[in-house]
Amino acid sequence: MEAIHVALALLGGLLLAMNLASGLLTRRVSVLSQPLLATAVGVVVGPAGLGWLTLSTWGDPISILETVARLTVGFAVVGIALRLPLEYLLDHVRALGIVLVPGMILMWLVSAGLAFALLDVSPATALLLGAIVTPTDPVIANTIVSGSLAEADIPERLRRLLSAEAGANDGLAYPFVFLAIFVLSHPLEGALTTWLVRAVAVGLGGAVVLGLAIGTAVGFLERRAGRRDLIDEPSLLTVTVALTATVLGIGALAGTSDVLAAFVAGLAYNDLADPRDEALEVEVQEAIKRLLTIPAFVLFGTALPWSEWWALGWAGPALAAAVLALRRPPAWLVLERVVGPLHGRRDALFAGWFGPIGVAALLYATVSVRETGSELGWIVASLVIAASIVAHGATATPLTRRFGDGDAESNGGRDIALESTVEGDDS
């Protein structure tokens, strides 16, 4: 019981400190981010540091991390869905289809090729490692494309493209991960048959059907109840929270990609719910996501496998650096001319760099341990995730400001943001 009290004190205190200093972190301390700070705190208070917080005293660390990652990613993708009008997705279906299909395949194969070249692993294991780090993390990505700094310096077309991609590709990584898992555990012919049924038909198809059904039903009922004054405001504010939890639970029980089901449910709900209520619901969803995000990175920091990283030798850091440099930017440069919201190589380089690897990869890494019995996916993915947290956390604010300095569209947004700040100060 004492371990729970220690965890509450540490996580609660950190949440208080980061929330009260959120503006300072984004505007003054440009090389730090909340995920980076939370991970660092986890290292300090974990077994490698002071030993105040140890996941093994609560149960299996991998199972705990999987549950925390699933909840965090689920709330993050629903938060993105609530901000994306369905009209945007329909208008940009070609651009999103390009970055989500050939774009993800390129990132998967490049990452797998790097793992095969640098580590002593089989092709199937390399494909699994590549699939785990393929999805863009919606949690870290959201810290880059949201907030006053992003609104001032990044054009809306890029912010929406990155948000939509991060929301969708977490669930769409499901068939990549499970193809490699089935190849590792079944004969090739049986693996392909099992994959088509379990990962494609049930995993993806079932997720879309489930998300559409629940999101549409809840959105319709919420609108009808609101018009008849059958729902009070406190209850209204928790609808999307309950929606997220329900879809994640049913999706997991049904064997679907529950994260994709949650994203689709959020889109369907957003299209049908009363727009007057959505602004408040988005704020509540963001608050819940933040309550989960900072603890998730703290727990990740406490569980880092330092000795296993050391055993990888030079190949571990080399793989992490190579994945960050080659997994995504080259793919976006290749696709730049056919993705409408990207206006030139500068946009492609910016969007290509800011495809962080985080909690979504953590989710699939822990799933790989559960499905294969091997911890290699966790060991390698955790190293790449840690490298991404440092690299993207340290570069988010400086590169965002630099991008805004050279972009006429975003400078207009910066002028508006500055005017609002001045008016606020004068008042």
N, C-alpha and C positions, 0 to 999 in steps of 0.2 A: 504493500500500500504506500510506503514511503516513496517508492520510485515514481508513482503517479503524481504525488504531491510535488516532487522535484520537477517533473516534466511540466506540470501546470504552471509552476512558478517561473520556470525558464521560458517556456513558449509564450505564456501570457505577458511576461515582462518584455520579451523581444517584440511581440506584436505592438505593445504600447509604444515602445521606443521608436520603432520603424514607422508607425502610423503618424506619430506626433512630429517626426522629422522627415516625412515623405517629400515635402517641398524642398527641403535643404538637400536631400540626396540627389534629386533630379536637377536642381538648378545650380548648386554650389559644388558638390563633391562629384565631379563628372566621371570619375573612373570607378565609381562604386554603383552597384545595383542591389536591390533587395534580395534577389536570389543568391547573388554572390556573398552578401553579408550573412544571410541566413545559413548558407552552406559553411562559411567560415566559423560561425558560432557553433554549428554542429560538430565540426572537427575539434574545436576547443573544449566543448563540454562532453565529447564522446570518449570512447575507450582509448583513442590515440592521444587525448589531452588530459583533462582533469578527471575523467571517468564518472562524471555526474549523471550521464544519461547513456544507458546501454540497452539496446533493443532486445538482446538475448534474454534479459531478465523478464521481458514481457511475453516472450514466445519466440516463434521462428521469425528471424529478421526479414527473410525474403517474403514471407506471407504478409507481414505487417506492411512492408514497403509496397507490395502489390496492391493491397487494399487502399492505402493512402494515395498512391499514384492514380488508381482508377477513379476515386472520388474527385481528386483534384483536376484531372483531365476532363472528367465528365462535366463538372461545373464550369470549367473554362470554356469548353466548346459550346455549351448552352448559352453562356454569356456572349460569345461571339455571334451565335445565331440570332439572339435577340436584338443585336445591333445591325444585322444585315437584312435589308428589305428583300423580299422574294423577287421583286422586280430587278434588283441588281444582279442576282444570280441568273435570272432568265436572260437578261441583256448581255451578260458576259459568260454565257455557257461555253462558248468556244475557247476563250482564253483560259477559263478555269479547267476545262477538259484537257487542254494542252499541258498545263503545269501539273495536273493531278494524274495524268496517265503517262505520256512519254517522259514528263519531267521526273515523276517518282521512279519510273523504271530506270532512267539514267542514273539517278542518285543511288538507287539500290545496287545496280551493277558496278558502278564505280567504287562504292564502299566495300562491296563484296570482293572486288578485284584487289583492292588495297589490303584487305584482311588476308586474302589468300597469298599475296606476294610477301607480306611482312611477318605473318605468323605461320607456324607449323600446324596447319589445320587442313581438313579435307575440303573439297569444293562445296559440299552441302553445308558444312559448318560455316564456311566463309559466306555463303548465301544467307544463312541465319544471322550472322553478325551484321552483314550489310543491311538486312531488312530491319533489324532492331533500331538502327540509327537513321533510317530513312525519314521517318515523319518529322515534320517541323513542330517544335513544341509550342502549343497554344498559350502556355503560361508565360514563358520568357518572351515569346513574340508579342504578347499583349502588353508587356511592359515597354516594348519598343515602339509600338504603333498607337498607343493610347496616351492620354495626358496632354497638358498644355504645350509641352515642348514638341511632341510629335505633331500635334495639330498645327503648330506654327511653322514647322520646318519640313514636314513630309506631305506631299500632295494627297488629297483624299483618294485619288485613283490608286495610288500605291498602298495606302493604308488599308483600303478595302480589299485589294487583291491579296495582300499578305494575310489579312485576317481570315478571309474566306478560305485560302489555301490551308492555313494552320488549323482551322476548324474542321475541314473535311479530311485532310490527309492522315490524321491520327487514326480514324476508323478504317480508312482505305489501306493503311499499312497491314491490316489484319491478314489478308490473303498472302502477302509476301512472307510474313513471319511464319504462317502455318504451312505454306508450301515447303519451306526449308525444314520445319519440324517433322512433317509427314515423310519427307524424303529420308530424313535421318532415322526414322522409326519404322518404316514400311518398305517392302520391295517397290521399285520404281512404278510399276503399273498400278499396284494397289495404292501407292501414295497419291498418284494423280487422280484416281477415282475418288478416294477419300477427300482429297482437297476440293474437287469440284462440288462434292455434295456438302461437306461440312463448312468449308471456308467461303466458297463462292455462293452457292445456293442458299444455305442457311445463314452463314456468317454475314455476307453482304446483303443478299436479297431479303432475308428475314429481318435484318436490321432496318432496312428502308421501309418495309411494310409495317413493322412494329412502331417505328418512330412516327411515320405518317398517321397511323391509326390513333395512337395515344395523343400525339400533339394536336391533331385535328379535333378530336373529341374534347380535350381539355380546353382548347381555344374557343370552340363553339359554346361549350357549357359556361365558360367564364363570361363570354359576351352576353349570353342570355340571362345569366344570373345578375350581372351588373345592370342590365336594362330594367330588370324587375326589382331591383334593389334587394336582392336576396343574399348579398355577400357584403360583409363589412370590410373596412379598409385593412385592419390588421390581418384578416384572413386572406385578402387579396394579395398582400405583399409576400405571402409565403407560397403562392401557387406555383411559381416557377421552380422554387426550391423543392417542393414536393414532386413536381413533374420530373425534375432531374433524377431524384432518388428513385422514383418509381420505375422510370425507363431503364436506369442502370441495373436495378434489381431484376426486373423481368427479362431484360436483354441477356444478362448473365445466365439466368435460369434456362432460357430458351436456346442457349448456345450460339447467340449471335454476336456480332461486334457491338457490344453495348455502348461503346463510345460513339460510334457512327449513329446508332439508334438515338442516342441523346441529342446529337447535333441535328438530325432530321426532325426529331420531335420539337426542338427549339424553333426551327424554321417554320414548321407547320403551325405551331402555336402563335408565333410572331405574326403570321399572315392573317390569322383569324381573330385574335384577341383585340379587345378595345384599345386603340392607340393611346387613349388618354391615361390608361393604367400602365402602359408599358414602360414609361420613363421611370416610375417608381420601382417597378419590378426589376428593371435592369440594375438599379442601384443596390437593391437587396441582393441580387444574384452576384454582383461584383463584391459586395461585402463578404458573402459566404465564401466566394472563391479566394479572397485574400486571407480569410481565416484558415483556409486549408493550405494555401500556397506556401506561406512562410514556414509553418511547421513541417511541410513536406520536404523542403530543402534542408531544414535543420536535421530531420531524421536521416535524410540522405547523407549529410555530412558526418553523422555519427557512425554510419555503417560502411564507410569507404574501406575497401579491402587493400590496405597499404602493402602488406607483405606479398599478396598475390600480384599487385602491380609491379613490385620490385622483381618478382620472379619472371615477369615478361621481358625484363632486360630493356635494351635500347629500342626493341621493336614496339613496345607499348607506347611511349611518347611519340615515336615516329608515326605510328598509325593514327594517333589522335590528331597530330598536326596535319597529316596528309588528308584525313577525312574532312577536317574543317576547311582546308584550302581547296580540295578537289571534288568533294561530294556534291556541292551545290553551285558555286559560282560559274564553273564551265557550262553546266547544263543550262543555266539561265541565259548565259551569253549565246549559246547555240539557239535557244528558243525565242530570243528577244524579238526578232523580226515578225514573229507570228503571234505574239501575245500583245493585244491591243493596248492595255494600260501601261506597258513599258515603252517609254518614249526615248529610245536610244540606249547605247551601251552603258551610260552613266546610271540610268535607272536599273538596268539589268545587274550591274555590279553591286549596287546598293541592296537591291532586293535579293540578289544571290548570296551576299554575305550574311544578311540578317534572316537566316533560316536556322535558328538555334536548335540545339539538341538538348532535351531536358526531361521533363516528367513523363512525356509520352514514350520516350525511349526507355526510361526506367520501368514503366509498366510492361513493355514487351520483353525487357530483359528478365524481369521476375517471372513472367509467364513462361519464358524459355526454360528457366530453371525448373519450374513446376512440371513442364511437359517432357523435358529430356532428362532430368536428373543431373545435368551438368551445370556447374556454376560458371563456365567460361563466358557465357553470354553476359552475365552480371559483371564479371571481372572486367571484360573488355569495354562493355557499354558504360559502366560507371566511370572509367578513365576518360572516355570520349565526352561523356556528359560533364564531368568536372572541367575538362579543357574548354568546352563550349561555354559553361557558366562564367569562367574567368575571361575568355576572349571576347564574348559578346557583351558581358556585363561591363567590361572595361572600355569597350569601343562604342557602346550604344549612344551615349550623350555626345561625345566629341564628333563622331561621324554623322550623327543626325544634324548637329549644328552646322557642320561643314557642308553637308548636302543642302541644307536650307539656304546657306549663304550663296550658293550658285544656282538656285532654282527660283525662277520668277514666280511660278505658281505658289510655292510655299512661302515666299517672302511676303506675298499678300496676306497669307494667313498669319505670319509673324506680326505684321503691322497691326492686324486686328487684335491679336493677343496682347500686344504691347499697349494698344489703346485701352483695352479692357482693364489691364493691370493698372495703368495710370489713373483711369476713372475710379477704380476700386480704391486706390491709395488716397485720391482726393476726397473721397466720401468718408 
